[in-house]
Amino acid sequence: MNRCSWADGSDLMRRYHDEEWGTPTFDEGRLFEMLCLEGQQAGLSWETVLRKREGYRSAFSGFDPARVAGFSSEDIDRILQDRSVIRHRGKLESIVDNARAVVALEGRFADVVWSYVGGEPIVNRWQSLDELPAKTAESDAMSKGLKKLGFRFVGSTTCYAFMQACGMVDDHLATCFRKIG
């Protein structure tokens, strides 16, 4: 079975690639989770974040934006003691700030993020990983737009990874069994 070679490093990465990455989702909870997790990756490997995903889910109320928006600095202090997450105050605080920004959108978060790709996945036809960009004009625009709405840890590269993860961009290689279209 041909898959994108970045996923060949471990069973965890293969499962993520085969079952999740690039699958279009409009579910606000899943979108919120993925945006937050992509922000946690900054400076680290995606596999490190995936290994800690359940810890994040536990620490952040299953990524329920309404609940997380109510977290206090004391909650962050408590989570900083939890070895099942990446213990970086700024990154952890960004999850709370991002939850507040999602809540402020009153159910329009999916519409907002999908608007940067016109509501439908951009399907690329890359032949090798070397062709994949780290960011695009769309991710630049998303980054700027989300920052204006109060989101944090949403640079253009993070936004592009988020777009790939949530299927706004199909960057599966042309030879990958998961390629759509």
N, C-alpha and C positions, 0 to 999 in steps of 0.2 A: 504494500500500500504506500503510495507516494504521499508525503506530507511536507509541509514547510520544514526545512532542516533545522531551524531554531528550536523546534520542539523535540528533537531527538535526544536531548540530554538526560531526561529522566522520565519515569512513569508519570509523575505529577505534571510535567510540562506537556507530555503527549496527551494526557487526559484533558488538560485545559484547552489545548489546540483542537483536539478532535471533538470536544463536546461544547465548548463555549466561544472561543476566540472567533470573532468575525460574524457571530450570529446576531442578526438585527434584533434589537430589543427596544421597546417603547415603555417598558415597565419602569416607573419612576424610582422605585426602591432599588432595583438592579442598577439603573443608571447612576444613582447616588452612590451606591457601594463601589462601583467601578471607578467613578471619578475620584473618590476618596482613596481607594487603593492605588490608583495610578499616581496620585500625589505622594503617597507613602514611598513609592519606588525611587524617587529622586535620589540619585547617587548610589543606588543598590540594584541588585539583579531582580528581575520579575519573579524568579523562582523563590527568592528570599521572602518576598511579599506573599506569594501564594502559600508558602509554608505557614505563614502567620495569619492567614485569612480567617480561620475559625476563631483565633484569639481576638481579632478585631470585631468579628461578629458578636462575640460574647461581651466584649468590653463596651461596644457601641450599640447595644440593644438591637441587634440584628439589622443595623443600618436603617432603622426607622427614623426618618428625618424629624418627625414631630417630637419624638422622645429625645433624640440627640440634641435638638435645638435647645432643650432645657438644661443641658449639662452645665455645670458650674466649674470654676477653677479648682474647687475641691475634687470634683470628679476627675479632672485631668491629673491632679496630683496623685489620686488613687491609681489611675490607669498607668501613670509613669512607673509604678512599682511592679507592674504586670509584665513578666518576661515573655508572655505569649504575643506581645506586640512590639513594634519597633519603638523604642522609648526615646522619642525626639519631641520635646514640648511643642515646638512650632508646627510640626506635622500633625500632632494629635489635636492641637487647638484648631487647626484648619478644618478638621472633620466637623467640629462643632460650628464653626463659622459657615462652612458649606451647608450644613443642615439648616441653619437659620436662613441662608439665601434660598434654599430650595423651598422652605416653608413660605417665605415671602412671595414666591412665584404662584402660590395658591393653585397647585395642580397643573402648572404650565411648564414644568421643568423639561419634560420630554419634548414638547413643542419647541422650546427655546433651543435645546442642543441640536435637535434634528433640523432646525431651520438653516443651520450652517452648511448642510448638504442638500438643501431643497426638499427635505422630507423623504428622500430615497437614498439607498446606498450608492456611493461612488464605487464603481467596479473597475479596479486597475488590472492590468495584465502583465505583471512583472514576471520576468524569466528567472531572476536570481535575487537573493537577499541584498546584494550590492546595489540594486536599483531602488530599493525602498527608501523613501525620504524620511527624515526625522521629523519634519514639519512641512506644512503646506500653507497656501494662502487661506484656506478654510480653517485650519487650526490656529493660524495667527488671528483671524477674525474672532473665532470662538474664544480664544484666550482673552483678547481685549474685551469682548462682550461680557464674559463671565466675571472678569475682574470688576467691571463697572457695576455688576449686580451684587458685589460683595464676596465673591468666591476667592479662595486662596489656594496656593500651590497648584495653579492652573496655567502654567506657562505653555507656550505653543507646542513644545515637544510632548509634554504631559497630555495636552488636549489631543494631539494626533494619536498617541497610544490609546487614549480613551476612545477615540473615534474608531480605531481598528478593533479594539476589544468588544465594543458594543455594536459592531456591524454597520456603522455609518460609512465606513470605508472597507471594502473587501480587498485586503492586501494578501490574501492567500496566493502563493505562487501559481502560475498558470498550470503547473504539473500536479498541483495538490488535489487530493480527492475531495477536499472541502470547498473548492472553487465554485462560486455560483456564476451562472451566465457565461 
